[in-house]
Every structure is written in C-alpha cells, then in structure tokens.
Amino acid sequence: MLILQGILRAATTLGGGTNKKTGEVIPLRNVLQVETIDGRGLVKMDTITVPDLADYPSKIGDQVNLPVRAWAPGNAAIGFVFEGAAA
C-alpha cells in the first residue's frame, strides 16, 4: 500500500441523476482533491474517489495521508485509487 500525502483542497459528492441520451443511471460518488508536488517541484492535483467523506470536509486546507494503490491503464499516466481506511 502507498500513502498519498498532500493538502486536501476539496471534499464533495459528484454525479447522480440519469444520462438523458442513454438512460444510464449515474451514481453518486464521494471525491477528494489532494494537492501534491511532483518530482519537478510543480503542483499536481489528484482526484480520489472514497467510500465515505467522513470528517474530510473539516480537514480542507490541512495535510492528509490517504492509503492508495497505483494504476495505469495502457500507456496513460499513473493514477491513484483509495485503498482501505485513512490514516
């Protein structure tokens, strides 16, 4: 397991409703946006889906540690997926 450490910039719920063209139901999902610094010293924003927002909204602006696992579809950039309980 990896730990994504950064500044929590947003904690909200996205989605919901129905796609008017396909009729597909769009589920609600809880997301966090975490600001990190990459190896070049540039700011990067990662959006992570989490099972529950819990007390994250009260931590906006604070440093957080999120347990994640890395994934990369095809030749795409590496992304992160929430894994387990937050530390």
Secondary structure as UniProt FT lines:
FT   STRAND          2..15
FT   TURN            20..22
FT   STRAND          28..37
FT   TURN            39..40
FT   STRAND          43..50
FT   TURN            54..55
FT   HELIX           56..59
FT   TURN            60..61
FT   STRAND          63..71
FT   TURN            74..75
FT   STRAND          79..82
//
